Structures are given as C-alpha cells and as structure tokens.
Amino acid sequence: MSRTLILGLALTALFVGAALLSFVWTPYDVETMSIAQRLRPPDADHLLGTDHFGRDILSMIMVGARTSIAVALVAVGIGMGLGVPLGLWAAARRSGWLDEAIMRFNDLVFAFPSLVIAILITAVFGPSAVNAIIAIGIFNIPVFARLARGAALPLWTRDFILAARVAGKSGLRISAEHILPNLANLLIVQGTIQFSLGILAEAGLSYVGLGAQPPVPSWGRMLADAQTMVALAPHVAVVPGLAIVGMVLGLNLLGDGLRDLLDPKLRVLRT
C-alpha cells in the first residue's frame, strides 16, 4: 500500500470519523450562542476557539463535516446512479440517434456549471441542502456518462463480449454482467474524485447562501460569516478553510492511491 493511499485514508477517515461522532457527541451544542464567549481564541475550553456568536468552532466543524459529506455523497450517488447506465446504454448502441442524444444532453449539462444550475433551482424552490444535492448531482451525471461510455466502447470489440453475444445474451445483460465489472475500478476512482469536487461545490454554494441553511452548520457558510473578521479573529476563517482543504486533499490522495492500486498497468510498471 502506497504512502499516498495511507495518507489519503487517514485524512478522509479523520473527517468521516468526526462527522459520525457528531451524531452522538459534540463538545458543545452548535445551536447554543453565548455573546460573552464570542471570538475567543483557541484555549483549553474551546480547542478551536469560538465564532462571532460564541459557538464552539470544533463542534461546528464536526457537524459541518456531516453536512458536507452527506451532500457530496448523495450528489455523487445521483451522478453515478444515472450517469453510468446512460453511458453503458449509449456504448451498447454505439451509434444512432440514442447515442447522439445522450452525448448532446451531456454537452448541454456541461455548458452550465453547478453554481448556475443551483441558482436556477434555488430561484424556483428556494435555497436548501436538498437543492444543492440536486444541482451537484445533475452536474455529475454527464461526468459518469462520458466515462462509462468511453471506457465501455473498446470492450464491446473484445473476444469475451463477442462470445457473450454469440451465446444470445442481450445488450443489457452483457452490460450488467461483463462490461460494468470491468469498469468498477475506474468508476471507484472517479467517484472519489467527484466526491472531493462535491465537497468544494457544497462549500461554494453554502458560501453564497445557496446550500444548507441556518441553523445547520456548513463549512462554506462559516467562511462567509468570518470574512469580515479575519483581522480581528483569524481562527474563525482559518479553521473551516483548513477543514475544506484537508478533506479535499485527503480524497484526492485517496483517489490517486486507489488508481495506483487498482490500475493493472501501473501495477506492472511498479513491478
């Protein structure tokens, strides 16, 4: 196991563990405000200090991790759950109007960044974590559709696929039993990368007020609230910023480590 994979696992496990722990315990109640304790620097009572409302920043980071991970995880699930079948379907057809329609749909979605999609959704339904999930998930669909289609197309010319077709298996069955298992490693790595991008997207949407709404803590909104207090209490902005960097870095290192571990070509080069 490479050091990249170990470090990525460690960083990711740290934040996932904090998010899981927040379901049963946090040092302080994140909804409890204390003006007398506002903007306290890190000390023995508040290890990461307090914000402008006197809330414990460590507790908010823990619950904010839960919010960011949940939004990114569900959004990636939406993208993978819809995008992979579309890509496999297009690859099975290989040509014709269906393949062209799926690819043009992908191009259309790619033309609108997730932030623009979120603004459109928010204009209709209002800002919320659910709408952030939908926006990020929609943007992930063409990513996985293109990946699945591009990786599946060469497999359809392989001998074991031709043998399956001769045996009378349908395109759907071949895709499920033969194509998809051969794409699993690639999809896992891409899913990890999209997960990290989902964390960034959720933080960005929350920063502009389109993500999770108060009183639910969010790393992006913590940064937005702290932007006018950087000179007075830098820890209020530094801590959530480091949390975002640490989570994204951990997931990217995890993705790189998984790619090195699962890619047979790289295994051959290492040997």
N, C-alpha and C positions, 0 to 999 in steps of 0.2 A: 504494500500500500504506500503510495507516494506521500511526501510531506504536504503537498498541495491539498490532497484529498483529506488528510488528517486535520490540517488547519481549517479547511472549509467545514468539515463536520463539526469541529469544536466550536467555531463561531456560530454556525447555524444552530447547533444544539443548545448553546447558551441562551439565545433569544427565544427559541421554541420552548425551552425549559422555563424561562421567565414567564412566557405567555401562559403556559399550562399552570404554573404555580399561582398566577394571578386569579385563577378561578376559585381557589380555596384560601389564598392568603396574600395580602399586601401589607407593607409596613404601616400604612395609614389609609384611611378611606379617601379615594380620589375625588369624591364629591364634597368632602368637608373643607371649608375655607376658613382661614384664620388670618385676618389682616395684620394682627400683631406679629405673625410669623413670616410675613411676606418678604421675598427676595433674600432669604437667609442663605449665606454661602454654605458649601458642604461642611458638615460637622458630625459629631457623634450621634446626634438625634436624627438628623436628616443627611444621609450619606451623600446624596447628590444635590442637596440644597432644596429650596422651595421656590415657587414661582410668584408672580405678582398677586396672586390670590391667597398665598400662604399654603398652597397644596404641595404635598411631598412629591418631588420630581421623580424619585426612584419608583414610587407607586404608579405614577402616571406613565413612566416608560414601560413598566411591566404590562399594564392594561393596554397601552398603546401598541405594544408588540402583538397582543392578541388581536387587536383591530386590524393592523396592517397585514398580519399573516392570514387572517380569515378572508379579508377582501382579496388579496393576491391569490390565495389558494383556490377559492371558488371561481375567480375570474379565469385562472389557468385551466381549471376543470371544464368550464364552459367552452373555452377555446379549443381544448383538446377533444372534448366530447363531441363537438360539432365539426371542427375543422378536419380531424383525422378521417372520419367517414366520408366527408366530401372529397378529400384528396384521394382516398382509395377508390371511391366511385369514379372520379374523373380518370384515374390511371387505368381502371378496368375497362372503361370505354375507349380510352387512348386517343380518340378523335371524334369529331362530330359536334353537334350543337351543344350537347350537355357539357362536354369538357370545356368548350369555349365559354359557355355561360358561367360555369363555376370560376374559371380564371378571371373573367371580366368582373365578376362580383368581388373577387379578391382585390383586384385593382381599384375598384370603387371604394372599398373599405380602407385600403391603404392610403387613399387620397385624403382621408380625414383623420388626423391624429386623435388619439384617445381623449385629449383635453377638449377638442372641438366636439367630439361625439358626446362627451359628458355635459358640455354646455347645452347642446341641443336637447338631451334627455332631461336635464335639470329645468330647462325652460318650460317643459311640458309637465313633468312630475314633481319638481322640486328637488333641492339638494338632499342627499342621504347616502349612507354607505351602500345601500342596495343599488342605487343608480350608478354609483362608482363601479360596483362589481359588473353591472351590465355594460357600462362603457368600456372598461378594460377587457371584459370577456369578448365583446364584439370585435375589438381590435386584435385579439389573439386568434380568432377563427381563421383568417387568411394566412397567418403565420404557419399554423399547423397544417392547413390545407395544402399550401405550397410545398411544405417539407414532405408531407406524406406522398403527394403526387410525384414529386421529383425523385424521391427515393424508391417509390414502387415501380415506376416505369421501366427501369432496367431489369427488374426482377421478372417482369412478365415475359421476357425472352429467354429466361433460364430453363434448363432442361427439366428440372423438377416441377416447374409450373406447367410446361408443355405436357408432362406426364399426367399431371392432375387434370388437365383439360381433356386429354385422351380418355381418362377414366370416367369422364362425364360429369365432373364437378362444375357447378355453376360459378360465375364470376364472383358472386357474393361469398360463396363458401371458400373459394380459393383465397380471396382477400382476407377472410377471417382466420383460416387455418394455416395459410402459408406465407402470405405477404406481411400481415401485421406482426407476427412473431419475429420476423427478420428486421422489422423497423423498431422494435421495442427499445433497443439500446439508444438509438438515435432520438427517439421521442422522449426518453427519460432525461437525456442531456439537455435537449431543447426545452423541456418542461422546467428544468432547474433554472435555465437562463431566463425564461419568461417569468418565472416566479420572482426573480430578483428585479426584473423590469416592472413587474406588478407592484412590488414594494415601493419603487420610485414613483410610479404613476399614482398610487394611492396617496403618498406623501404630497405630491404635487397638487392633486385635486383637493386634498384637505387644506393645503396652504392657501388656495384661492377660495376656500369656502364651499367646495362642491362635494366634499367627501363626508365622513362621519360628522354628525352634528353634536354640539354640546348637549348633555354633559359627558358624552363618551370621549375619552382622551384619544388623541391622534398625534403622531409624531409631526406630521405636516402642520397641523394647526398650532402645536406647541411652538414650532419655529415662527409661524406667522405672528403669534401673540408676543414673542420675545424680540421681534426685530427692532422695536423702539427702545429696548432696554439693554442692548448689547454692551454699551459703555458703562452702564450702571451695575449690571449683574450679568457678566458674560456667560456664566454657567447655565443660565436659563436657555440660551440659544445653543451653546456648545454641546450640552448633553444630548438633546434629541438629534442634533446634527450627527454626532458620533454614532448614535444608535442606528440611524439610517445608513451611514457609511459602513458600519460594522456588519449589519445584516446583509446588505447588498454585496459587500466584499466576500463574506462567508459563502453566500450562494453562488457567486461567480467562481470562487475557488473550488467549491464542491462540484460545480458543473465541469470545470476543467479537469478535476481529478477523476470524475466519473467517465469523461471522454477518454482519458488516457487508460483507464482501467478496462473499459468495455470495448474500445475500438481494437479489433484484431490486428489491423495493420500497424498500429502503434505498439502493440504487444510484440509483434515480430521485430520491429525496429529496436525495441529495448533489449531483446534477446540477442 
